[in-house]
Amino acid sequence: MNEYILTGGPVFTGKNLLSGHSILVEDGKINKIAPSEEFSADIDSIDIKGRLITPGFVNAHHHFYSALATGMTVKPSSSFIEILENLWWKLDKNLTEDDIRLSARCTAAQCAKTGVTTIFDHHASYGFIRGSLDIIKEEIEAAGLSGVVCFEVSDRNGAEPADAAIEENRAFEESARVKKLFGLHAAFTISDKTFKKVENEKDGFHIHCAEDFSDVLANNEKLIERLEKFSILKPETLLAHGVHLRDDELEKVAKHGSTLVHCPDSNMHNGVGTFDLVRATGLGVKIAAGTDGMYSNMLKVYKTAYEVSRNLNRSPQVGFEETYKMYKNTQNLCGSFFDDTDGLLTEGSRADIAILDYRPHSPISIENVWGHILYGAAENPVYATIAGGKLIYIDGVLRFIDEEKLSEECAEAAKLLWEKSHQ
């Protein structure tokens, strides 16, 4: 359908909560948001039967390449560095062209099923570098989604692969729906010589930062100072994790206008520590949210971040405002990379919409909509996802791919990948 109306449920635009309103979608964009009675009955409509309508979610830090690792067993790891060495660095060196494509296709499907319409992907495949970002772009576009991609530069495999990764970032050609940042792994795997090669890049960077304390120690406890030295910190830059940054370092991040991406479930899973969202927000840091490849569900991220904040600060008075602000920052990233969307439900903007399988069972308003999302919607699946005006997922069914066939193909590829990664 090139023209249709979404009707029958409360509309959270990202700024306002509208009751009794409908959304006219036309040619991939939100043409009009108005009281339902203003629309002609002759226009095709989708009645969402009381469910909550929200903007499509943005995931500010994901790893498409991790999809085939689900369930993979590896040598027991006693530290974060060993996790990298025993799992992720072995896996990315063994990824083939087909593995990259299936991983991206699988993750795109997971994003669609969880209402995520824009993904900031941080990619690594040192066994197949050149052209890997084009594969990911193709799969993002095939799913109808949008993304911002990069290839992580690292010296862990030597100078030649690092140079190839630099070239992959530079050579990637953007499209209307897929933009780019310049990817860096983490400063502890990047030499000064390599940093020097990229310091004048015009794009912002997407880099792991102080995820584990080993990153701090390896940089002589001057991590942010080192990133400043090589002009890594800029308004377009995303710093993933930031768990072990000091107050003075967080203040520098805020001064440069970079965005720090909070990934609470990943941090807990890897045992690296707990990022203090409340403290960092109070210091003026712009904080967004991501999943770090653990999964694709942004509702889960916000709920986890909320509960972790309260537990860490041992206070029932924190977490609500901070996670709501983090949500807004995450959605607002769209406006920095795309001309046709601001990450909200706005007239004239790209129609990226999530319909949550949640019918508010108590009064809902702009003052308490975030409470409805945290305490109600986050415990439920997403009912439907619209990306660029196209209905790509509804009521358990992906409309752009055969999910059963995809699962079979991924399982077969994962088995071979695991065998190679264990050698």
BELGI-V71328 format. One record per pair of residues at least 12 apart in sequence whose C-alpha atoms are under 7 Angstrom apart, sorted by the first residue. I is the first residue (numbers start at 1). GAP is how many residues later the second one is. Records with the same first field share a line. If there is no record, write none. Layout:
BEGIN
I->GAP / GAP
END
This chain:
BEGIN
2->24 / 25
3->22 / 23 / 24
4->20 / 21 / 22 / 39 / 40 / 41
5->17 / 18 / 19 / 20 / 38 / 39 / 40 / 41
6->16 / 17 / 18 / 39 / 40 / 41
7->15 / 16 / 38 / 39 / 40 / 41
8->39 / 40 / 41 / 42
9->39 / 40 / 41 / 42 / 43 / 44
10->40 / 41 / 42 / 43
11->41 / 42 / 43
12->41 / 42
13->41 / 42 / 331 / 332
14->40 / 41 / 330 / 331
16->350
17->348 / 349
20->15 / 16
21->12 / 13 / 14 / 15
22->12 / 13 / 14
25->326 / 364
27->362
28->322 / 323 / 360 / 361 / 362
29->319 / 320 / 321 / 322 / 359 / 360
30->316 / 317 / 318 / 319 / 320 / 321
31->316 / 317
32->315
33->314
50->309
51->304 / 305 / 306 / 307 / 308
52->303 / 304 / 306 / 307
53->301 / 302 / 303
54->299 / 300 / 301
55->288 / 289 / 290 / 297 / 298 / 299
56->59 / 60 / 61 / 296 / 297 / 298
57->58 / 59 / 60 / 61 / 241 / 274
58->58 / 59 / 60 / 61 / 272 / 273
59->57 / 59 / 60 / 61 / 230 / 231 / 232 / 239
60->59 / 60 / 201 / 228 / 229 / 230 / 270
61->59 / 60 / 61 / 179 / 200 / 229 / 230 / 231
62->57 / 58 / 59 / 60 / 228 / 229 / 230 / 231
63->58 / 59 / 60 / 229 / 230
64->39 / 40 / 43 / 57 / 59 / 229
65->35 / 38 / 39 / 58 / 59
66->227
67->36 / 39 / 40
68->35 / 342 / 346
72->346
74->12 / 13
80->132 / 190 / 192
90->331
91->330
92->32 / 33 / 34 / 35
93->32 / 33 / 34
94->33 / 323 / 326 / 327
95->30 / 32 / 33
96->31 / 32
97->31
99->314
101->34 / 35
102->308
104->32 / 35
105->34
108->32 / 35
110->186
111->185
112->273 / 280 / 281
113->269 / 280
114->182 / 183 / 267 / 268
115->239 / 267 / 270
117->28 / 29 / 235 / 270
118->27 / 28 / 29
119->27 / 28 / 29
120->27 / 28 / 29
121->27 / 28 / 29
122->27 / 28 / 29 / 30 / 61
123->27 / 28 / 29
124->27 / 28
129->35 / 36 / 39
130->38
133->16 / 39
137->41
141->36
143->257
144->243 / 244
145->242
146->31 / 32
147->30 / 31 / 32
148->30 / 31 / 32 / 33
149->30 / 31 / 32
150->19 / 30 / 31 / 32 / 33
151->14 / 17 / 18 / 32
152->13 / 31 / 32 / 33
153->12 / 13 / 30 / 31 / 32
154->30 / 31 / 35 / 36
155->34 / 35 / 36
156->33
169->13 / 14
179->158
181->22 / 23 / 24 / 25
182->21 / 22 / 23 / 24
183->22 / 23 / 24
184->21 / 22 / 23
185->22 / 23
186->21 / 22 / 23
187->28
188->27 / 30 / 31
195->35
196->34
199->31 / 32 / 33
204->30 / 32 / 33
205->27 / 32 / 33
206->31 / 32 / 33
207->31 / 32 / 33
208->31 / 32 / 33
209->30 / 31 / 32 / 33
210->31 / 32 / 33 / 34 / 35
211->30 / 31 / 32 / 33 / 61
212->31 / 32 / 60
213->31
224->25
233->23 / 25
234->22 / 23 / 24
235->21 / 22 / 23
236->22
237->21 / 22
238->20 / 21 / 22 / 23
239->20 / 21 / 22
240->20 / 21 / 22
241->19 / 20 / 21 / 22
242->18 / 33
243->30 / 31 / 32
250->30 / 33 / 35
251->32 / 34
253->32
254->30 / 31 / 32
259->27 / 28 / 29
260->26 / 27 / 28
261->26 / 27 / 28 / 29
262->25 / 26 / 27 / 28
263->26 / 27 / 28 / 29
264->37 / 40 / 41
265->39
266->25 / 26 / 28
276->33
277->32 / 45
278->31 / 41 / 44
281->41
286->43
287->39 / 42
288->38 / 39 / 41 / 42
289->37 / 41
299->79
300->78
302->21
303->71 / 75
305->18
306->13 / 14 / 17
324->46
331->12 / 13
350->38
351->35 / 36 / 37 / 38
352->34 / 35 / 36 / 37
353->32 / 33 / 34
354->30 / 31 / 32
355->27 / 28 / 29 / 30
356->21 / 25 / 26 / 27 / 28
357->23 / 24 / 25 / 26
358->18 / 19 / 22
383->12
END
